[in-house]
Amino acid sequence: MTIEQHIEELRAELKNAFDATERRQIEVELELAEADLMVALAEQEGTLEAEPPF
């Protein structure tokens, strides 16, 4: 599964989640997945280096 597919699944789950605790868990997982996607895109574009600076 790609990051994009995972994000879409999480968004669908979020729309159908009624329990506040479940919604918050999905929101956190969605935020992390979106951050992972941003990092992956930045690495592809060469605007971010994944190696530590030291």
MDAnalysis code that builds the backbone (N, CA, C; Angstrom):
import MDAnalysis as mda
import numpy as np

u = mda.Universe.empty(162, n_residues=54, atom_resindex=np.repeat(np.arange(54), 3), trajectory=True)
u.add_TopologyAttr("name", ["N", "CA", "C"] * 54)
u.add_TopologyAttr("resid", np.arange(1, 55))
u.add_TopologyAttr("resname", ["MET", "THR", "ILE", "GLU", "GLN", "HIS", "ILE", "GLU", "GLU", "LEU", "ARG", "ALA", "GLU", "LEU", "LYS", "ASN", "ALA", "PHE", "ASP", "ALA", "THR", "GLU", "ARG", "ARG", "GLN", "ILE", "GLU", "VAL", "GLU", "LEU", "GLU", "LEU", "ALA", "GLU", "ALA", "ASP", "LEU", "MET", "VAL", "ALA", "LEU", "ALA", "GLU", "GLN", "GLU", "GLY", "THR", "LEU", "GLU", "ALA", "GLU", "PRO", "PRO", "PHE"])
u.atoms.positions = np.array([
    [0.853, -1.172, 0.000],
    [0.000, 0.000, 0.000],
    [0.900, 1.237, 0.000],
    [0.569, 2.192, -0.827],
    [1.345, 3.433, -0.876],
    [0.900, 4.370, 0.246],
    [1.717, 5.360, 0.493],
    [1.366, 6.355, 1.516],
    [0.076, 7.065, 1.123],
    [-0.061, 7.353, -0.173],
    [-1.257, 8.048, -0.638],
    [-2.514, 7.213, -0.390],
    [-2.426, 5.908, -0.638],
    [-3.578, 5.032, -0.399],
    [-3.911, 4.976, 1.090],
    [-2.879, 4.915, 1.901],
    [-3.072, 4.868, 3.351],
    [-3.770, 6.140, 3.830],
    [-3.357, 7.272, 3.304],
    [-3.973, 8.549, 3.676],
    [-5.446, 8.569, 3.270],
    [-5.749, 8.107, 2.084],
    [-7.142, 8.074, 1.632],
    [-7.992, 7.155, 2.507],
    [-7.439, 6.013, 2.898],
    [-8.169, 5.101, 3.779],
    [-8.417, 5.736, 5.140],
    [-7.414, 6.423, 5.659],
    [-7.580, 7.094, 6.951],
    [-8.638, 8.191, 6.867],
    [-8.653, 8.934, 5.775],
    [-9.675, 9.979, 5.606],
    [-11.076, 9.375, 5.567],
    [-11.207, 8.240, 4.889],
    [-12.505, 7.562, 4.830],
    [-12.907, 7.060, 6.214],
    [-11.964, 6.496, 6.948],
    [-12.246, 6.026, 8.299],
    [-12.667, 7.186, 9.193],
    [-12.003, 8.312, 9.030],
    [-12.308, 9.485, 9.853],
    [-13.732, 9.974, 9.618],
    [-14.179, 9.930, 8.378],
    [-15.545, 10.348, 8.064],
    [-16.583, 9.467, 8.744],
    [-16.238, 8.187, 8.943],
    [-17.190, 7.234, 9.504],
    [-17.007, 6.994, 10.998],
    [-16.030, 7.611, 11.610],
    [-15.772, 7.408, 13.038],
    [-16.639, 8.352, 13.861],
    [-17.362, 7.779, 14.818],
    [-18.239, 8.590, 15.658],
    [-17.720, 8.710, 17.082],
    [-16.922, 7.757, 17.511],
    [-16.347, 7.783, 18.846],
    [-15.209, 8.793, 18.893],
    [-15.204, 9.659, 19.895],
    [-14.206, 10.726, 19.993],
    [-12.791, 10.172, 20.120],
    [-12.635, 9.107, 20.878],
    [-11.308, 8.512, 21.057],
    [-10.803, 7.928, 19.747],
    [-11.678, 7.234, 19.046],
    [-11.304, 6.649, 17.755],
    [-10.973, 7.743, 16.747],
    [-11.767, 8.817, 16.737],
    [-11.511, 9.929, 15.818],
    [-10.133, 10.525, 16.072],
    [-9.794, 10.721, 17.347],
    [-8.499, 11.323, 17.675],
    [-7.352, 10.408, 17.253],
    [-7.506, 9.110, 17.453],
    [-6.467, 8.163, 17.037],
    [-6.271, 8.205, 15.523],
    [-7.361, 8.257, 14.795],
    [-7.275, 8.312, 13.334],
    [-6.651, 9.635, 12.902],
    [-7.029, 10.734, 13.561],
    [-6.463, 12.041, 13.221],
    [-4.950, 12.053, 13.413],
    [-4.489, 11.460, 14.508],
    [-3.045, 11.411, 14.771],
    [-2.344, 10.573, 13.705],
    [-2.913, 9.420, 13.394],
    [-2.308, 8.559, 12.372],
    [-2.307, 9.248, 11.012],
    [-3.363, 9.991, 10.710],
    [-3.445, 10.729, 9.457],
    [-2.385, 11.828, 9.401],
    [-2.198, 12.539, 10.492],
    [-1.176, 13.588, 10.535],
    [0.213, 12.997, 10.301],
    [0.486, 11.854, 10.920],
    [1.787, 11.206, 10.735],
    [1.982, 10.741, 9.296],
    [0.950, 10.177, 8.713],
    [1.037, 9.707, 7.323],
    [1.253, 10.878, 6.372],
    [0.557, 11.982, 6.611],
    [0.729, 13.166, 5.760],
    [2.141, 13.734, 5.906],
    [2.684, 13.703, 7.124],
    [4.059, 14.167, 7.337],
    [5.045, 13.258, 6.606],
    [4.811, 11.945, 6.669],
    [5.667, 11.006, 5.942],
    [5.640, 11.287, 4.442],
    [4.458, 11.581, 3.932],
    [4.328, 11.892, 2.506],
    [5.098, 13.162, 2.154],
    [4.988, 14.184, 2.992],
    [5.709, 15.432, 2.728],
    [7.222, 15.202, 2.721],
    [7.707, 14.390, 3.647],
    [9.142, 14.085, 3.696],
    [9.558, 13.323, 2.444],
    [8.773, 12.330, 2.062],
    [9.101, 11.539, 0.873],
    [9.134, 12.414, -0.374],
    [8.179, 13.315, -0.502],
    [8.154, 14.211, -1.659],
    [9.344, 15.164, -1.643],
    [9.685, 15.676, -0.476],
    [10.828, 16.581, -0.371],
    [12.126, 15.857, -0.724],
    [12.242, 14.600, -0.302],
    [13.440, 13.823, -0.651],
    [13.518, 13.607, -2.153],
    [12.376, 13.330, -2.787],
    [12.364, 13.118, -4.240],
    [12.760, 14.382, -4.986],
    [12.307, 15.519, -4.484],
    [12.594, 16.789, -5.148],
    [14.007, 17.284, -4.836],
    [14.627, 16.654, -3.870],
    [15.977, 17.075, -3.490],
    [16.004, 18.280, -2.582],
    [14.872, 18.637, -2.001],
    [14.825, 19.777, -1.103],
    [15.079, 19.387, 0.341],
    [15.239, 18.081, 0.578],
    [15.486, 17.586, 1.917],
    [16.456, 16.424, 1.843],
    [17.428, 16.429, 2.714],
    [18.356, 15.313, 2.791],
    [17.982, 14.466, 3.993],
    [17.853, 13.176, 3.799],
    [17.446, 12.283, 4.866],
    [18.579, 11.965, 5.827],
    [19.806, 12.246, 5.447],
    [20.944, 11.951, 6.287],
    [21.086, 13.019, 7.374],
    [21.500, 12.609, 8.560],
    [21.736, 13.605, 9.621],
    [22.914, 14.502, 9.240],
    [22.942, 15.716, 9.742],
    [23.973, 16.682, 9.351],
    [25.354, 16.405, 9.928],
    [25.509, 15.430, 10.776],
    [26.809, 15.147, 11.390],
    [27.413, 13.869, 10.863],
])
